[in-house]
Amino acid sequence: MLSIIRGTCLRISKGRPFVLQRMISSETEEVMSESSTPSTPTSPAPEPYEIKTITNADSDALLGHLRKFFFKDEPLNVAVQLIEYENSTCPELERYSLKRVCLNGTITSTISNEAETEEDDCENVKFSKVRSFLNYCGKEGTKAIAQRYPDVEKIMFVKIISTDTAWRGKGIAKELMDRTRKIGRERGYGLIRVDCSSYFSARAVARLGFECVYELKYKDYIENGQPIFQTEHPHLSFTVYVQKM
């Protein structure tokens, strides 16, 4: 059984930022992963904030945050030009993300994740490529973790870490990760997992003491002899990081 935390976000409400968090437990052995782009802490947050539980009423605000700060910059989305113009949207990506995040807000920062479910048919060829890749890496990452930590039964997955640009470098992503670890320990999780498509997210979690257990270079994920994803530097590989609780 893999038990999962789904949905942690930090948003600003009435000038006061706060983190929202919601717990969900799910039984599955396959995981679909989103990437993340946290920032390394450099200075204190300019305003106080607190961590609170999210609700479904936060969905529109979260989606607005992801459109502005995550979808258009995520390396795989960029590689396939999933979001072509400044105001473009991808309904399939948004449904996929909300299905896994199930939250929203005028968010400053977001951590989210969820379990894998059956893939629906997708007419969007670009998004289908991204989703298939994430599905593949999610399964391979799960295998790598099982080989390295065969006795761990409960794993916490962090799927998305996204921070408002105005709040990056303030230690918010680190605070969210610290809180996530704390909840994981309280709930009996043995391991925390972060899947990264971004070089910056991988670097950030490595600095927090996570170890890399799986890596797939984008140039090695090919179709008809050619890489499917021509990612921009420095995003060279998809990685799975873990840390014992």
N, C-alpha and C positions, 0 to 999 in steps of 0.2 A: 504494500500500500504506500502510495506517495501522498502525503498531506501537504496542502499548499496554502500559502497566504495569497490572497488576491486583492489588490487595491489599496494602495497607500498614496495619498497625495497631499501636497502642501499648497495652500492657496491663500490669496489675500481677500479678506472680507471686511468691509468698512474700515479699510486702512490697516487692518491687523491681520497678519498672515497666520494661518494655522494648518496643521497637518491633519488629514483625515485618514482613518484606517479602518479596514473591515476584514474580518477573518472568514475564510471559507475552507472547508475540508473536502477533498475529493479522492476517490479511489481509482487509480489508473496507473499504467506503467509506461505510458508514452506522453511526451511533453512537447508542445509547440512553443517556441520561444520568440520573444521580442528582444530587440537590442536596446542598448542604453548608452547615454552620454552624460554621465555626471561630471562635475567640475571639481578639481582639487581645491580644498579649502585654503583660503589665503587671508581672509579678514572676517571679523564678526558680522552677523546679520544686522542691518541697520535698524530693524524693528523687532520687538519681541514676538514670539509665535508659540503656539501650543499644538499638541497632537490630539486630534479628535477622530471619531469614527465617521466615515462617509455614509451617504445614503444614495439611493437611486436618483434622488432629486438633483444630485450633483452632476449628472451625466452630460448635459449640454455644456457646462463650463469646462469639464475635463476635455471634451472633444475640441472645444475652442483652443484650449492650451496645447493639445497635441498637434492641431493644425498649424499653430503658430511657431511652436518650438521643437517639435519632434519629427513629424512626418516628412517635412521638406528637407531636413538635414540628415536623416538616417541614411547611412552609406549604401545600403541595398536599394532603397527607394531612389536615391540619386543615380545609382549606376544604371537602372532601367528607365530613368526619367518618369517615374510613376506620378510625380507631381510636376507637371510641365511648366505651369505658369504660377505667378505669385498668388493668385486667388483660385487656383485649380483645387479640386478635391477628388478623392478616390473613394466612392461609396463602399467598395468592397473592403478596402483597408480600414475604413472607419467602422464598418460593421464588425470586422474581425477584431479590431482593437477594443471596441466597447464590449464585445462578447467576452473578451478575456479580462478586461479591466473592470467593467460594470460600475463605473463611477464617473465623476466630472467636477470641475470647479474653475474659478478665475485663477488658475493654479500657479503657484510659484515653483513647485517641484512635485514630481510624481514618482512613486515606485509602485509597480503593479506586476501581477503575474497570474497565470491560470493553467489548468490542466488541458491536455490535448483532447480533442474530440474528433469525430469523423469529419473529413474534409468534404465540403459541399462542392458541387460543380461550379466552376468559375469561368465566366466568359472573358474576363479581363486577363489577357495573356501575360502582361507585365506583372500584375499582382500574383498570378498563379505561379510564376517563376520564383518570386520572393517567398511565397508561402511554402512551396515545395522544398526550397532550400532550408528554411527554418525548421520544417518538419524533419527533414533528413538529419540536420545537425542536432536537433533536439533528441532524436532517438540515439544517435551515435554518442552524444554527451552522456545520456542515461546509461548506456552500456559501459562507457569509460568509468563512470562513477561506481557502478556496480562491481566492476573488476577491482577498483582501488579500495573501495569501502564496502565489502560484501556484507558486513554486519549491520550497516545503517539501514533502518527501515522507514524512517520518516525524514523527508527532505523538504526544505522550504525553498521555493523558487522565486527569485526576483526577475521579473520579465522586462520591465521598463523603468528606467530612471531618467527623468526629464526635468530640467530646471529652467525657469524663466531667465532669460539672459541678464536681466537687471539684478538677479539674485545669485548668480553664479559666483563661485569663489568665496562664499560666505559660510561654508561649512554645513549647508542644509542637506546635501546629499549624504554626507557622513552622518549627520544626526538621524536621518531616516534609516540608514543602514544600522546604526547602533540600536535604534528602537526596534527594528525588525529582528535583529539578533536577540535582543532581550525577550521579545515576545516568543521567539522560537524556542529559547531555553525554557521559558515558563510552560510552553505547550508540549515539551518533550521531543522536539525535533533534534536529530543528531547531526544534521548538516545543513548549511545554507548554500544555495547555488545561484550564480549570476551568469547568464548567457549574454555575450557581447558581440555585436557586429561592428562596433566602433573601437578604434584604437584608444580613444580617450577614455571610454568606459572601462576598457580592459586595464589601462594604466592606473585608473583611479582605484579599482577594486584590488589590484595587486598591491598598491600602497597601503591598503587597509588590512593586508595580511592574507589575502586569498591566494590559493595556489591554482595554477592552470592544469587541468586534467585532460583537456581535449582542445585541439586546434585544427582547423581546416583552412588552408590558404585559398583565397578566392581564385587564384590562377589555376588551382588544381581541381576546381569544380567545373567540369567541361561538358560541352555538348557538341557533337560533330567536330571534335578536335579543337574547339575554341572555348575559352573561359566564358561562362554565362554572365558573370558580373565583372565589368571593368571598373573597379572601385577607384576612387581618388586617393592619393597619398594623404595621410599615412595609414589608411585603412586597408591592411593587407590580408587579414584573416578573420575568421569567426572563431571565438574562443569560449570555453566553458570554465568558469572559476568556481571553486568551492572553498568552504572553510568549516572546520569542525566547530560545533557549538560548545 
